[in-house]
Amino acid sequence: MIEVIKPGLQTTVQDAGRPGYLARGIPPAGPQDYRSFAIASVLAGNAVPPPPLSMGDPREAGLEMLATGPTLRFHDDAVIALTGGEMRATLDGEPVPQWTRLAVPAGAELCCGKIGPGMRGYLAVAGGIDVPRYLGSRATYVRGGQGGLDGRALRKGDRLKVGTPSEAENARRASTAPELRRVLGQPWTVRVVPGPQAHLFTPEALDLFYSATWKLAPTSDRMGFRFIGPQLQMLARPDYLVRDAGSGPADIVDDITPLGGIQVPGGIEPIAMGVENPTAGGYAKIGTVISTDLGVLGQIRPHEDVTFRAVSLEEALAAAEQERQDILDQLGAIA
């Protein structure tokens, strides 16, 4: 049992998410920074969670922390790991490292402080956080009030059950090599596959999108990450779009909004969709953030500098495979 002494700014229960329900208006949710979440899970001795939008068992749940983490009292012995953004964490007042397996004795108090560089931290516990599944997943959909612990962030006084740990943790690496950890700090680079509506922007706008320095707006959240920068001009609108979608410069006939899709309403302030993305939208999408860089979005702090870089589909797939290999590396024997 884990007791919440202080909840942190927004601490939620997350597993790998629930893809497959967008037709019902329910996004996948899950961790915004999959890489950090997955490595924490493996360090703690849990199964490797499937990557974003992968079907199958979402595996054990952990905690995602935003900006400031919680203070937790462990009523039983536990094995945990902390990853993600750089965090000032203590166990009974003594500093503890991240990206390392930690043994927590019964009665100990873990204090997860401010996060930075980075914006989100992750805590995994051997056996996982045991809350009821909703549509097959324990992930919290914050805006919809579904999943996790009563569909909400943690509150003071909450008590979290912990599942039964496996026997695997002692056969794995006890810490993560520095080169496999999430790289933190600005200027951030987010890789993007152009489209699906890049053809509606002028060539100059496309060049500007990839050459400009953008800043993350403080209104960003797990649904969308809004960026402040120059206006992006659209091409003259074809008659069918005016007839079927409206007169706005970026209006299109509503279509699916992919995870990571970058809408540009009115040609200003691009919005990259996060793990709580809406089902569909009526704005042109200049590009789509590759799956491995959804985690980069999750670690950018408001007002920090960001640039976008165009990559091919083949490069995006190669990056996803490399991330998978990096996470599987944690399953190796302890050196």
C-alpha positions as CSV (number, residue, x, y, z in Angstrom):
1,M,0.0,0.0,0.0
2,I,1.2,3.5,-0.9
3,E,-0.3,6.5,0.9
4,V,-0.4,9.9,-0.7
5,I,0.9,12.5,1.7
6,K,1.2,15.3,-0.9
7,P,-0.2,14.8,-4.4
8,G,2.1,17.0,-6.4
9,L,0.9,19.3,-9.1
10,Q,-0.7,16.6,-11.3
11,T,0.2,13.0,-10.6
12,T,-1.7,10.4,-12.5
13,V,-1.8,6.6,-12.7
14,Q,-0.7,5.5,-16.2
15,D,0.1,2.3,-18.0
16,A,0.8,2.0,-21.8
17,G,-2.7,3.2,-22.6
18,R,-5.9,2.1,-24.4
19,P,-5.6,2.5,-28.2
20,G,-8.5,1.5,-30.4
21,Y,-11.3,3.6,-28.9
22,L,-11.1,6.9,-30.8
23,A,-14.3,6.0,-32.6
24,R,-15.9,6.4,-29.2
25,G,-14.1,9.7,-28.5
26,I,-11.7,8.1,-26.1
27,P,-7.9,8.8,-26.7
28,P,-5.2,6.3,-25.8
29,A,-3.9,8.3,-22.8
30,G,-0.9,6.6,-21.1
31,P,2.5,8.2,-20.5
32,Q,3.4,11.3,-22.6
33,D,7.1,10.2,-22.3
34,Y,6.9,6.5,-23.2
35,R,10.7,6.0,-23.2
36,S,11.1,7.2,-19.6
37,F,8.0,5.3,-18.4
38,A,9.1,2.1,-20.1
39,I,12.7,2.2,-18.7
40,A,11.3,2.9,-15.2
41,S,9.0,-0.1,-15.5
42,V,11.8,-2.4,-16.6
43,L,14.2,-1.2,-13.9
44,A,11.5,-1.9,-11.2
45,G,11.2,-5.5,-12.5
46,N,7.9,-5.1,-14.5
47,A,7.2,-6.3,-18.0
48,V,8.2,-4.1,-21.0
49,P,5.1,-2.0,-21.8
50,P,4.1,-1.8,-25.4
51,P,5.0,1.4,-27.3
52,P,2.4,4.1,-28.2
53,L,-0.7,2.9,-30.1
54,S,0.3,-0.8,-29.8
55,M,-2.5,-3.2,-29.1
56,G,-2.3,-5.8,-26.4
57,D,-1.8,-5.9,-22.6
58,P,-0.7,-2.4,-21.4
59,R,1.1,-4.1,-18.6
60,E,1.8,-2.6,-15.1
61,A,0.8,0.9,-14.2
62,G,3.1,3.5,-12.7
63,L,2.8,7.3,-11.9
64,E,3.3,10.2,-14.2
65,M,4.3,13.5,-12.4
66,L,4.0,17.0,-13.8
67,A,6.4,19.8,-12.7
68,T,6.3,18.8,-9.0
69,G,6.1,15.3,-7.7
70,P,4.2,13.8,-4.8
71,T,5.2,12.8,-1.3
72,L,4.4,9.1,-0.7
73,R,4.6,6.8,2.3
74,F,5.2,3.1,1.6
75,H,3.4,0.8,4.0
76,D,5.2,-2.2,2.7
77,D,8.6,-3.0,1.3
78,A,8.9,-2.0,-2.3
79,V,11.2,-1.8,-5.3
80,I,10.9,1.3,-7.4
81,A,12.5,3.4,-10.1
82,L,12.4,7.1,-10.9
83,T,13.0,8.4,-14.4
84,G,12.0,11.3,-16.8
85,G,12.8,14.9,-16.1
86,E,15.5,15.7,-13.6
87,M,14.0,15.6,-10.1
88,R,15.1,16.4,-6.6
89,A,14.0,13.2,-4.8
90,T,14.6,12.0,-1.2
91,L,13.9,8.9,0.7
92,D,13.4,9.6,4.5
93,G,15.3,12.8,3.8
94,E,18.3,11.3,2.0
95,P,18.8,12.0,-1.7
96,V,18.1,9.2,-4.1
97,P,19.2,8.8,-7.7
98,Q,17.0,8.5,-10.8
99,W,17.4,5.9,-13.5
100,T,18.3,3.3,-10.8
101,R,16.5,0.5,-9.0
102,L,15.8,1.5,-5.4
103,A,14.7,-0.6,-2.5
104,V,12.2,1.1,-0.2
105,P,11.6,-0.2,3.3
106,A,8.1,-0.3,4.8
107,G,7.3,3.0,6.5
108,A,9.7,5.0,4.4
109,E,8.6,8.4,2.9
110,L,9.6,9.2,-0.7
111,C,9.5,12.9,-1.5
112,C,9.5,13.7,-5.2
113,G,10.3,17.5,-5.6
114,K,10.5,19.9,-8.4
115,I,11.2,18.7,-11.9
116,G,13.6,20.5,-14.2
117,P,15.2,20.3,-16.7
118,G,12.3,18.5,-18.1
119,M,8.6,18.7,-17.2
120,R,7.4,15.1,-16.4
121,G,8.8,12.4,-14.1
122,Y,7.9,8.8,-13.8
123,L,7.7,6.4,-10.9
124,A,7.4,2.6,-11.4
125,V,6.9,0.1,-8.5
126,A,7.5,-3.6,-8.8
127,G,4.1,-5.2,-9.3
128,G,2.5,-2.0,-10.6
129,I,-0.1,0.3,-9.2
130,D,-3.3,-1.8,-8.9
131,V,-6.4,0.2,-9.8
132,P,-9.4,-1.1,-11.7
133,R,-9.0,-1.4,-15.5
134,Y,-11.2,0.7,-17.7
135,L,-11.6,-0.6,-21.3
136,G,-8.6,-2.9,-20.6
137,S,-6.3,-0.2,-19.2
138,R,-5.4,1.5,-16.0
139,A,-4.3,4.7,-17.8
140,T,-5.9,8.0,-16.6
141,Y,-7.7,10.1,-19.3
142,V,-7.5,13.4,-17.3
143,R,-9.9,15.5,-19.5
144,G,-12.4,12.7,-19.7
145,G,-12.3,11.7,-16.1
146,Q,-11.8,8.0,-17.0
147,G,-9.4,5.3,-15.9
148,G,-6.7,5.5,-13.3
149,L,-7.9,6.3,-9.8
150,D,-11.4,7.5,-10.3
151,G,-10.4,9.2,-13.5
152,R,-8.5,12.0,-11.7
153,A,-5.1,13.1,-10.4
154,L,-4.0,11.9,-7.0
155,R,-5.2,13.7,-3.9
156,K,-3.9,13.9,-0.3
157,G,-5.0,10.8,1.6
158,D,-5.4,8.5,-1.4
159,R,-4.1,4.9,-0.9
160,L,-2.8,3.0,-3.8
161,K,-2.6,-0.8,-3.9
162,V,0.4,-2.4,-5.3
163,G,0.3,-5.6,-7.4
164,T,2.4,-8.7,-6.8
165,P,5.9,-8.2,-8.0
166,S,7.5,-10.7,-10.4
167,E,10.8,-12.4,-9.6
168,A,12.5,-10.7,-12.6
169,E,14.0,-7.5,-11.2
170,N,17.2,-9.1,-9.8
171,A,18.1,-10.5,-13.2
172,R,18.1,-7.1,-14.9
173,R,20.4,-4.2,-15.1
174,A,20.2,-2.1,-11.8
175,S,20.7,1.2,-13.5
176,T,20.4,2.9,-17.0
177,A,23.5,3.9,-18.9
178,P,23.6,7.7,-19.4
179,E,23.4,7.4,-23.2
180,L,20.1,5.5,-22.9
181,R,18.4,8.1,-20.7
182,R,16.0,10.8,-22.0
183,V,18.1,13.8,-23.1
184,L,16.8,17.0,-21.5
185,G,17.2,20.7,-22.1
186,Q,16.7,23.3,-24.8
187,P,16.9,24.0,-27.6
188,W,14.6,21.0,-28.1
189,T,14.3,19.3,-31.5
190,V,11.1,17.6,-32.4
191,R,11.2,15.3,-35.5
192,V,8.2,15.5,-37.8
193,V,6.9,13.5,-40.8
194,P,5.4,16.2,-43.1
195,G,1.6,16.0,-43.7
196,P,-1.1,15.0,-44.1
197,Q,-2.1,18.5,-45.2
198,A,1.3,20.1,-45.8
199,H,0.3,20.7,-49.4
200,L,-2.1,23.5,-48.2
201,F,0.7,25.6,-47.0
202,T,2.9,27.9,-49.1
203,P,6.5,26.7,-49.8
204,E,7.7,29.7,-47.8
205,A,5.5,28.7,-44.8
206,L,6.9,25.1,-44.9
207,D,10.5,26.5,-44.9
208,L,9.6,28.8,-42.0
209,F,8.0,26.1,-40.0
210,Y,11.2,24.1,-40.0
211,S,13.6,27.0,-39.7
212,A,11.9,29.1,-37.0
213,T,12.5,28.8,-33.3
214,W,9.2,28.2,-31.5
215,K,8.2,28.5,-27.8
216,L,5.9,26.2,-25.9
217,A,2.8,28.0,-24.7
218,P,1.9,27.6,-21.0
219,T,-1.6,26.6,-22.0
220,S,-0.3,23.2,-23.2
221,D,-1.4,19.9,-21.7
222,R,-1.7,16.2,-22.5
223,M,-4.3,17.0,-25.1
224,G,-2.2,19.4,-27.1
225,F,1.1,21.3,-27.1
226,R,0.7,24.8,-28.5
227,F,3.7,26.6,-30.0
228,I,4.1,30.4,-30.3
229,G,6.0,31.7,-33.3
230,P,5.6,33.3,-36.8
231,Q,2.4,33.0,-38.8
232,L,2.3,30.4,-41.5
233,Q,0.7,31.4,-44.7
234,M,-1.7,29.1,-46.6
235,L,-2.2,28.7,-50.3
236,A,-5.3,30.1,-52.0
237,R,-8.2,27.9,-50.9
238,P,-9.8,25.6,-53.6
239,D,-13.5,26.1,-54.1
240,Y,-14.4,22.7,-52.6
241,L,-12.8,23.6,-49.3
242,V,-14.6,26.9,-49.1
243,R,-17.9,25.1,-49.9
244,D,-17.4,22.1,-47.6
245,A,-15.2,23.3,-44.8
246,G,-15.6,27.1,-44.4
247,S,-13.7,30.2,-45.2
248,G,-11.0,30.0,-42.5
249,P,-7.4,29.9,-44.0
250,A,-6.7,26.5,-42.4
251,D,-10.2,25.0,-42.4
252,I,-10.5,21.5,-43.9
253,V,-13.3,18.9,-44.0
254,D,-13.0,17.2,-40.6
255,D,-10.8,14.2,-40.6
256,I,-9.0,11.9,-38.1
257,T,-6.5,13.7,-35.8
258,P,-3.5,11.4,-35.4
259,L,-1.5,11.2,-32.2
260,G,1.3,13.8,-32.8
261,G,-0.6,15.6,-35.6
262,I,0.3,19.3,-35.7
263,Q,-2.8,21.4,-36.4
264,V,-2.3,25.0,-37.4
265,P,-5.7,26.8,-36.7
266,G,-5.8,30.0,-38.8
267,G,-2.1,29.6,-39.7
268,I,-1.0,30.6,-36.2
269,E,0.2,28.8,-33.1
270,P,0.7,25.1,-34.3
271,I,-0.7,22.6,-31.8
272,A,0.9,19.1,-31.6
273,M,-1.5,16.5,-30.3
274,G,-0.6,14.6,-27.2
275,V,-1.7,11.3,-25.8
276,E,-5.2,12.7,-25.0
277,N,-5.7,13.8,-28.6
278,P,-9.2,14.5,-29.9
279,T,-10.8,12.1,-32.3
280,A,-11.1,14.4,-35.3
281,G,-10.5,18.0,-36.3
282,G,-11.1,20.6,-39.0
283,Y,-7.7,22.3,-39.3
284,A,-4.9,21.6,-41.7
285,K,-2.1,19.5,-40.2
286,I,1.4,20.6,-41.4
287,G,3.1,17.5,-40.0
288,T,3.0,14.6,-37.5
289,V,5.4,14.2,-34.6
290,I,7.1,10.8,-34.8
291,S,6.2,8.4,-32.0
292,T,9.6,8.5,-30.3
293,D,9.4,12.3,-30.0
294,L,6.0,12.4,-28.3
295,G,8.2,12.0,-25.2
296,V,10.2,15.1,-26.2
297,L,6.9,17.1,-26.2
298,G,6.2,15.9,-22.7
299,Q,9.5,17.2,-21.3
300,I,9.4,20.7,-22.8
301,R,8.7,23.4,-20.2
302,P,6.6,26.5,-21.1
303,H,8.5,29.3,-22.9
304,E,11.4,27.0,-23.8
305,D,12.9,27.1,-27.4
306,V,11.9,24.3,-29.8
307,T,12.7,23.6,-33.5
308,F,11.0,21.1,-35.8
309,R,12.9,18.9,-38.2
310,A,11.4,17.0,-41.1
311,V,12.2,13.3,-41.4
312,S,11.0,10.5,-43.7
313,L,8.7,7.7,-42.7
314,E,11.7,5.4,-42.9
315,E,13.7,7.5,-40.5
316,A,10.7,7.6,-38.1
317,L,10.5,3.8,-38.2
318,A,14.2,3.4,-37.6
319,A,14.0,5.8,-34.6
320,A,11.2,3.7,-33.1
321,E,13.2,0.5,-33.6
322,Q,16.2,2.1,-31.9
323,E,14.1,3.1,-29.0
324,R,12.7,-0.4,-28.6
325,Q,16.3,-1.8,-28.6
326,D,17.4,0.8,-26.0
327,I,14.5,-0.3,-23.7
328,L,15.2,-4.0,-24.2
329,D,18.8,-3.3,-23.2
330,Q,17.6,-2.9,-19.7
331,L,16.7,-6.6,-19.6
332,G,20.3,-7.6,-19.8
333,A,22.1,-9.2,-16.8
334,I,23.6,-6.9,-14.2
335,A,27.2,-6.0,-15.1
